Amino acid sequence: MRNPNLIGKLRADLPALARSLLDQVVSLASGRRLPTYLVGGPLRDLLLDRPSLDLDIAVEGDAMALAGELAKTIGGRAVVHPPFLTATIRLPGFHIDLITARSETYVRPGALPTVKPATIREDLLRRDFTINALALRLSGPEAGEILDLAGGRADLDARLVRVLHERSFRDDATRILRAVRYASRFGFEIEPDALAWLQRDLAYLETISGARMHRELARMLAEDEPEGALRYLHDLGAFAAIHPALRFETEHAAAFARLRELNPTGARASYSPVLAWNLTEPQALDLARRLGVTKPQREALRAMPGLRRLGPKLARPSLKRSALTEVLAPFLLPALWAFAALTEDPTVRNRILDYLTKARHERPHLNGDDLLALGVPQGPQLGDLIRSLRAKRLDREATSREGEKRLVRRFLAEGDKARHHAKKAAPSRSS
């Protein structure tokens, strides 16, 4: 099936720099007589009228050599991945993946595939889902031809996520997570046979390493509204198969939505700590290990059980703003945002939000040089006084520079008085 207009639509949807890079790839490949195809997610999204700024280009030939030649042409750098016969060229806000058409074999469930060069037809038949097993010819007389060996276009029209064979989830159980992610993103259904095989093979999630699990979870949390996919995984039993303490229930979903309201630009960084809200600290640490998270993410997950226990203390009417700031300061910000989204106590939430948006940024009007100029001696008491002034400002007991100066003078006067009394009380050395 040929559709030359699809290439025109692809080019029209790309920014000028990306369009120029695509044209150079096709030109270089044509010069080498390498058939060139747009494949995978970018083609799927093009057919769904969801343009992507990234491109996956498959060639029947040496993609890494082609990437090296392209990098020299544009004065860029190609990052090659020899085990997978791929290369990536990155530009600001855009990247292109060049892929040698390949076949795959799996030596055991959960292992990374062993690949070897193959035809584009073999390449399409090794893919995860029919909607990703499509190729648009970009070069030669067949430019505009769509290769659809597995019925991917029909499944796009039917809004179905379908695997290409019955052992697909056993070969690579991360496809369980991707099937749910695509179904949620596009509003598709998982095809009934695929759903039955997915549920049958949930135990194969144990074969996936923490590093690979982390990558898949990061992709899921990068979705616009990931809670739908996460709740679906929970209901399917996939989360329990990943880790017995991992849950995603109504309160977790509500917290995700609230995070986007409270912190629109930083919500994603606070999604993962939400997962540890009802856990003990050992459970949170074991979950962090299983998910292969980064060190800051691990510490944020670890903090959640302790923050939950802090709730009653943070609700006390007598708690001063300075004391609350001291209590919350040791915790990572993503954990605190997650706490604010999860707590049902409006007083606690408002106090945490005040800390996050205001209190943690507030400093005394006077700095160390100002205190020295007022006569405060150099030494530990200088730092103590700056901390005291900050507490006074947080508690609205000193609201201006002049107010802080009065407090410093009072401190100095009290110090002089104390030294005077100490001198008078000291026994005479004369006899």
Secondary structure, 3 states (H helix, E strand, C coil): CECHHHHHHHHHHCCHHHHHHHHHHHHHHHHCCCCEEEEHHHHHHHHCCCCCCCEEEEECCCHHHHHHHHHHHHCCCEEEEHHHCEEEEEECCEEEEEEECEEEECCCCCCCCEEEECCHHHHHHCCCEHHHCEEEECCCCCCCEEEECCCHHHHHHHCEECECCCCHHHHCCHHHHHHHHHHHHHCCEECHHHHHHHHHCHHHHHHCCHHHHHHHHHHHHCCCCCHHHHHHHHHHCHHHHHCCCCCCCHHHHHHHHHHHHHCCCCHHHHHHHHCCCCCCHHHHHHHHHHHCCCHHHHHHHHHHHHHHHHHHHHCCCCCCHHHHHHHHCCCCHHHHHHHHHHCCCHHHHHHHHHHHHCHHHCCCCCCHHHHHHCCCCCCHHHHHHHHHHHHHHHCCCCCCHHHHHHHHHHHHHHHHHHHHHHHHHCCCCCC
